[in-house]
C-alpha cells in the first residue's frame, strides 16, 4: 500500500493485497489518505454513521422486543406476562368478615 504524489500534483493510492486491490488518483493528499483508511477498514463509511433519531428508534425497538420476549413469563400468583395479575381482595369483604364484638 502506498500513497504517492504524481508529476501533475495529484495523489495516487495503491493497495495490493490478496483480497483487496485499489489504484485511484485524488486531487488532494487528504482525500487519498481518507480513501486508503476507508479501503483498509480503519474508518467506517459515512453511511453507517447514525443520527440520534436512528439510535432512539433502535432503542424503542429493543424495548418492544424485550416486552414480546417476556410475554409468556410467569409471575407471582399465577399471572402471566401480558395478563392482569389476580385482583386484590375487596376491602369491604374483609371488613364484613371480621366483625367486632
N, CA and C atoms as an extended XYZ file, in Angstrom:
303
Properties=species:S:1:pos:R:3:atomname:S:1:resname:S:1:resid:I:1 pbc="F F F"
N         0.850       -1.162        0.000 N   UNK     1
C         0.000        0.000        0.000 CA  UNK     1
C         0.895        1.222        0.000 C   UNK     1
N         0.466        2.210       -0.788 N   UNK     2
C         1.298        3.401       -0.889 CA  UNK     2
C         0.466        4.584       -1.346 C   UNK     2
N         0.891        5.741       -0.889 N   UNK     3
C         0.320        6.994       -1.364 CA  UNK     3
C         1.494        7.783       -1.934 C   UNK     3
N         1.408        8.094       -3.217 N   UNK     4
C         2.497        8.814       -3.867 CA  UNK     4
C         1.951       10.020       -4.624 C   UNK     4
N         2.801       11.057       -4.723 N   UNK     5
C         2.400       12.244       -5.464 CA  UNK     5
C         2.852       12.090       -6.911 C   UNK     5
N         1.941       12.359       -7.818 N   UNK     6
C         2.244       12.265       -9.244 CA  UNK     6
C         2.844       13.586       -9.731 C   UNK     6
N         3.389       13.578      -10.929 N   UNK     7
C         4.023       14.761      -11.502 CA  UNK     7
C         3.066       15.929      -11.678 C   UNK     7
N         1.782       15.653      -11.869 N   UNK     8
C         0.806       16.723      -12.076 CA  UNK     8
C         0.249       17.271      -10.758 C   UNK     8
N         0.777       16.815       -9.606 N   UNK     9
C         0.340       17.316       -8.307 CA  UNK     9
C        -0.780       16.510       -7.661 C   UNK     9
N        -1.305       15.544       -8.374 N   UNK    10
C        -2.359       14.705       -7.799 CA  UNK    10
C        -1.734       13.576       -6.989 C   UNK    10
N        -2.577       12.858       -6.220 N   UNK    11
C        -2.098       11.806       -5.324 CA  UNK    11
C        -2.701       10.461       -5.700 C   UNK    11
N        -1.858        9.428       -5.750 N   UNK    12
C        -2.290        8.077       -6.108 CA  UNK    12
C        -2.237        7.179       -4.882 C   UNK    12
N        -3.327        6.426       -4.710 N   UNK    13
C        -3.382        5.401       -3.658 CA  UNK    13
C        -3.308        4.051       -4.354 C   UNK    13
N        -2.326        3.257       -3.946 N   UNK    14
C        -2.184        1.906       -4.487 CA  UNK    14
C        -2.138        0.908       -3.328 C   UNK    14
N        -3.072       -0.023       -3.353 N   UNK    15
C        -3.092       -1.094       -2.366 CA  UNK    15
C        -3.139       -2.400       -3.132 C   UNK    15
N        -2.202       -3.261       -2.826 N   UNK    16
C        -2.133       -4.582       -3.456 CA  UNK    16
C        -2.098       -5.627       -2.358 C   UNK    16
N        -3.246       -6.200       -2.098 N   UNK    17
C        -3.350       -7.285       -1.137 CA  UNK    17
C        -4.115       -8.424       -1.783 C   UNK    17
N        -4.020       -9.564       -1.171 N   UNK    18
C        -4.674      -10.747       -1.722 CA  UNK    18
C        -6.171      -10.495       -1.943 C   UNK    18
N        -6.833       -9.915       -0.944 N   UNK    19
C        -8.278       -9.716       -1.023 CA  UNK    19
C        -8.685       -8.304       -1.445 C   UNK    19
N        -7.712       -7.396       -1.618 N   UNK    20
C        -8.035       -6.010       -1.905 CA  UNK    20
C        -7.062       -5.421       -2.909 C   UNK    20
N        -7.608       -4.880       -3.975 N   UNK    21
C        -6.800       -4.184       -4.983 CA  UNK    21
C        -7.405       -2.800       -5.185 C   UNK    21
N        -6.572       -1.778       -5.022 N   UNK    22
C        -7.054       -0.410       -5.187 CA  UNK    22
C        -5.976        0.411       -5.877 C   UNK    22
N        -6.361        1.148       -6.897 N   UNK    23
C        -5.459        2.064       -7.584 CA  UNK    23
C        -6.296        3.250       -8.052 C   UNK    23
N        -6.270        4.318       -7.254 N   UNK    24
C        -7.072        5.500       -7.573 CA  UNK    24
C        -6.240        6.755       -7.409 C   UNK    24
N        -6.652        7.808       -8.114 N   UNK    25
C        -5.951        9.093       -8.078 CA  UNK    25
C        -6.894       10.148       -7.500 C   UNK    25
N        -6.347       11.004       -6.616 N   UNK    26
C        -7.136       12.037       -5.948 CA  UNK    26
C        -6.458       13.398       -6.108 C   UNK    26
N        -7.255       14.444       -5.970 N   UNK    27
C        -6.727       15.798       -6.114 CA  UNK    27
C        -5.898       16.232       -4.907 C   UNK    27
N        -6.271       15.776       -3.722 N   UNK    28
C        -5.542       16.199       -2.527 CA  UNK    28
C        -5.010       14.988       -1.764 C   UNK    28
N        -3.984       15.231       -0.979 N   UNK    29
C        -3.400       14.169       -0.165 CA  UNK    29
C        -4.404       13.708        0.899 C   UNK    29
N        -5.168       14.656        1.430 N   UNK    30
C        -6.174       14.329        2.449 CA  UNK    30
C        -7.194       13.331        1.902 C   UNK    30
N        -7.671       13.563        0.691 N   UNK    31
C        -8.621       12.625        0.068 CA  UNK    31
C        -7.998       11.251       -0.114 C   UNK    31
N        -6.725       11.220       -0.508 N   UNK    32
C        -6.029        9.951       -0.708 CA  UNK    32
C        -5.900        9.182        0.606 C   UNK    32
N        -5.552        9.888        1.676 N   UNK    33
C        -5.406        9.248        2.986 CA  UNK    33
C        -6.750        8.701        3.468 C   UNK    33
N        -7.823        9.480        3.269 N   UNK    34
C        -9.158        9.028        3.672 CA  UNK    34
C        -9.582        7.791        2.886 C   UNK    34
N        -9.301        7.788        1.588 N   UNK    35
C        -9.665        6.639        0.755 CA  UNK    35
C        -8.895        5.389        1.184 C   UNK    35
N        -7.620        5.563        1.517 N   UNK    36
C        -6.813        4.429        1.973 CA  UNK    36
C        -7.364        3.880        3.294 C   UNK    36
N        -7.662        4.776        4.222 N   UNK    37
C        -8.191        4.343        5.522 CA  UNK    37
C        -9.525        3.630        5.353 C   UNK    37
N       -10.379        4.139        4.496 N   UNK    38
C       -11.680        3.525        4.250 CA  UNK    38
C       -11.506        2.142        3.628 C   UNK    38
N       -10.615        2.033        2.654 N   UNK    39
C       -10.388        0.749        1.977 CA  UNK    39
C        -9.814       -0.295        2.929 C   UNK    39
N        -8.984        0.137        3.858 N   UNK    40
C        -8.360       -0.798        4.789 CA  UNK    40
C        -9.232       -1.060        6.018 C   UNK    40
N       -10.388       -0.408        6.088 N   UNK    41
C       -11.302       -0.641        7.199 CA  UNK    41
C       -10.956        0.107        8.462 C   UNK    41
N       -10.109        1.104        8.363 N   UNK    42
C        -9.740        1.887        9.542 CA  UNK    42
C       -10.815        2.912        9.884 C   UNK    42
N       -11.650        3.253        8.916 N   UNK    43
C       -12.692        4.251        9.100 CA  UNK    43
C       -14.001        3.650        8.611 C   UNK    43
N       -15.070        3.870        9.363 N   UNK    44
C       -16.383        3.407        8.917 CA  UNK    44
C       -16.886        4.347        7.828 C   UNK    44
N       -17.535        3.815        6.815 N   UNK    45
C       -18.088        4.685        5.786 CA  UNK    45
C       -19.199        5.560        6.364 C   UNK    45
N       -19.452        6.703        5.733 N   UNK    46
C       -20.439        7.650        6.246 CA  UNK    46
C       -21.832        7.052        6.334 C   UNK    46
N       -22.164        6.081        5.498 N   UNK    47
C       -23.497        5.501        5.501 CA  UNK    47
C       -23.815        4.818        6.830 C   UNK    47
N       -22.790        4.380        7.568 N   UNK    48
C       -23.048        3.691        8.823 CA  UNK    48
C       -23.127        4.639       10.010 C   UNK    48
N       -22.902        5.924        9.788 N   UNK    49
C       -22.998        6.886       10.873 CA  UNK    49
C       -24.473        7.035       11.230 C   UNK    49
N       -24.778        6.966       12.522 N   UNK    50
C       -26.160        7.005       12.962 CA  UNK    50
C       -26.493        8.366       13.569 C   UNK    50
N       -27.709        8.789       13.354 N   UNK    51
C       -28.184       10.012       13.979 CA  UNK    51
C       -28.817        9.658       15.323 C   UNK    51
N       -29.089       10.643       16.120 N   UNK    52
C       -29.750       10.424       17.398 CA  UNK    52
C       -31.125        9.795       17.182 C   UNK    52
N       -31.807       10.198       16.131 N   UNK    53
C       -33.126        9.629       15.819 CA  UNK    53
C       -33.004        8.128       15.516 C   UNK    53
N       -31.949        7.723       14.780 N   UNK    54
C       -31.731        6.308       14.483 CA  UNK    54
C       -31.507        5.511       15.764 C   UNK    54
N       -30.683        6.061       16.643 N   UNK    55
C       -30.372        5.368       17.901 CA  UNK    55
C       -31.631        5.261       18.760 C   UNK    55
N       -32.424        6.330       18.825 N   UNK    56
C       -33.649        6.315       19.625 CA  UNK    56
C       -34.628        5.271       19.089 C   UNK    56
N       -34.764        5.194       17.762 N   UNK    57
C       -35.665        4.221       17.154 CA  UNK    57
C       -35.220        2.795       17.477 C   UNK    57
N       -33.926        2.546       17.399 N   UNK    58
C       -33.397        1.213       17.718 CA  UNK    58
C       -33.651        0.884       19.189 C   UNK    58
N       -33.509        1.866       20.069 N   UNK    59
C       -33.773        1.666       21.493 CA  UNK    59
C       -35.243        1.289       21.710 C   UNK    59
N       -36.154        2.003       21.065 N   UNK    60
C       -37.577        1.708       21.222 CA  UNK    60
C       -37.898        0.305       20.693 C   UNK    60
N       -37.283       -0.086       19.577 N   UNK    61
C       -37.485       -1.437       19.048 CA  UNK    61
C       -36.996       -2.486       20.037 C   UNK    61
N       -35.873       -2.213       20.697 N   UNK    62
C       -35.346       -3.182       21.654 CA  UNK    62
C       -36.288       -3.325       22.846 C   UNK    62
N       -36.926       -2.227       23.267 N   UNK    63
C       -37.902       -2.308       24.355 CA  UNK    63
C       -39.101       -3.149       23.943 C   UNK    63
N       -39.580       -2.943       22.726 N   UNK    64
C       -40.719       -3.703       22.228 CA  UNK    64
C       -40.373       -5.181       22.158 C   UNK    64
N       -39.182       -5.511       21.667 N   UNK    65
C       -38.758       -6.908       21.586 CA  UNK    65
C       -38.631       -7.510       22.971 C   UNK    65
N       -38.141       -6.733       23.918 N   UNK    66
C       -37.992       -7.206       25.285 CA  UNK    66
C       -39.362       -7.540       25.875 C   UNK    66
N       -40.344       -6.670       25.633 N   UNK    67
C       -41.693       -6.928       26.130 CA  UNK    67
C       -42.291       -8.158       25.464 C   UNK    67
N       -42.044       -8.336       24.166 N   UNK    68
C       -42.549       -9.502       23.452 CA  UNK    68
C       -41.938      -10.778       24.003 C   UNK    68
N       -40.657      -10.749       24.345 N   UNK    69
C       -39.989      -11.937       24.874 CA  UNK    69
C       -40.508      -12.297       26.259 C   UNK    69
N       -40.898      -11.304       27.044 N   UNK    70
C       -41.382      -11.545       28.399 CA  UNK    70
C       -42.878      -11.842       28.448 C   UNK    70
N       -43.537      -11.886       27.302 N   UNK    71
C       -44.984      -12.038       27.283 CA  UNK    71
C       -45.434      -13.332       27.961 C   UNK    71
N       -44.730      -14.434       27.762 N   UNK    72
C       -45.140      -15.706       28.331 CA  UNK    72
C       -44.519      -15.999       29.678 C   UNK    72
N       -43.777      -15.085       30.236 N   UNK    73
C       -43.090      -15.309       31.503 CA  UNK    73
C       -44.102      -15.391       32.641 C   UNK    73
N       -43.866      -16.311       33.581 N   UNK    74
C       -44.778      -16.463       34.702 CA  UNK    74
C       -44.420      -15.492       35.811 C   UNK    74
N       -45.454      -14.958       36.438 N   UNK    75
C       -45.301      -14.019       37.525 CA  UNK    75
C       -45.942      -14.601       38.783 C   UNK    75
N       -45.676      -14.005       39.929 N   UNK    76
C       -46.297      -14.495       41.158 CA  UNK    76
C       -47.821      -14.499       41.051 C   UNK    76
N       -48.454      -15.291       41.839 N   UNK    77
C       -49.898      -15.520       41.939 CA  UNK    77
C       -50.533      -15.951       40.616 C   UNK    77
N       -49.773      -16.638       39.787 N   UNK    78
C       -50.321      -17.270       38.594 CA  UNK    78
C       -50.499      -16.372       37.392 C   UNK    78
N       -50.286      -15.069       37.502 N   UNK    79
C       -50.440      -14.182       36.348 CA  UNK    79
C       -49.299      -14.441       35.373 C   UNK    79
N       -49.542      -14.217       34.099 N   UNK    80
C       -48.511      -14.367       33.072 CA  UNK    80
C       -48.279      -13.017       32.432 C   UNK    80
N       -47.147      -12.890       31.762 N   UNK    81
C       -46.859      -11.636       31.073 CA  UNK    81
C       -47.962      -11.312       30.096 C   UNK    81
N       -48.392      -10.083       30.058 N   UNK    82
C       -49.445       -9.669       29.134 CA  UNK    82
C       -50.826       -9.786       29.752 C   UNK    82
N       -50.947      -10.441       30.897 N   UNK    83
C       -52.236      -10.569       31.565 CA  UNK    83
C       -52.230       -9.710       32.818 C   UNK    83
N       -53.406       -9.396       33.300 N   UNK    84
C       -53.504       -8.656       34.556 CA  UNK    84
C       -53.270       -9.618       35.707 C   UNK    84
N       -52.607       -9.187       36.756 N   UNK    85
C       -52.447      -10.058       37.921 CA  UNK    85
C       -53.791      -10.286       38.591 C   UNK    85
N       -53.837      -11.289       39.458 N   UNK    86
C       -55.075      -11.591       40.168 CA  UNK    86
C       -55.523      -10.350       40.930 C   UNK    86
N       -56.831      -10.082       40.943 N   UNK    87
C       -57.298       -8.872       41.621 CA  UNK    87
C       -57.074       -8.957       43.124 C   UNK    87
N       -56.830       -7.820       43.706 N   UNK    88
C       -56.658       -7.750       45.154 CA  UNK    88
C       -58.013       -7.959       45.821 C   UNK    88
N       -58.015       -8.527       47.050 N   UNK    89
C       -59.301       -8.737       47.725 CA  UNK    89
C       -59.999       -7.404       47.978 C   UNK    89
N       -61.288       -7.433       47.893 N   UNK    90
C       -62.101       -6.236       48.126 CA  UNK    90
C       -62.072       -5.902       49.618 C   UNK    90
N       -61.624       -4.716       50.001 N   UNK    91
C       -61.520       -4.378       51.420 CA  UNK    91
C       -62.860       -4.445       52.147 C   UNK    91
N       -63.959       -4.168       51.454 N   UNK    92
C       -65.256       -4.202       52.130 CA  UNK    92
C       -65.610       -5.615       52.555 C   UNK    92
N       -65.228       -6.614       51.767 N   UNK    93
C       -65.484       -8.009       52.134 CA  UNK    93
C       -64.660       -8.400       53.349 C   UNK    93
N       -63.458       -7.921       53.420 N   UNK    94
C       -62.590       -8.259       54.544 CA  UNK    94
C       -63.163       -7.670       55.825 C   UNK    94
N       -63.675       -6.446       55.756 N   UNK    95
C       -64.222       -5.789       56.933 CA  UNK    95
C       -65.503       -6.513       57.387 C   UNK    95
N       -66.347       -6.924       56.449 N   UNK    96
C       -67.580       -7.608       56.808 CA  UNK    96
C       -67.325       -8.940       57.490 C   UNK    96
N       -66.281       -9.621       57.098 N   UNK    97
C       -65.969      -10.939       57.657 CA  UNK    97
C       -65.372      -10.836       59.041 C   UNK    97
N       -64.766       -9.725       59.357 N   UNK    98
C       -64.145       -9.577       60.684 CA  UNK    98
C       -64.964       -8.597       61.507 C   UNK    98
N       -66.048       -9.100       62.059 N   UNK    99
C       -66.929       -8.243       62.870 CA  UNK    99
C       -66.346       -8.047       64.239 C   UNK    99
N       -66.508       -6.889       64.724 N   UNK   100
C       -66.024       -6.587       66.061 CA  UNK   100
C       -67.108       -6.880       67.084 C   UNK   100
N       -66.748       -7.432       68.222 N   UNK   101
C       -67.734       -7.744       69.270 CA  UNK   101
C       -67.809       -6.655       70.277 C   UNK   101
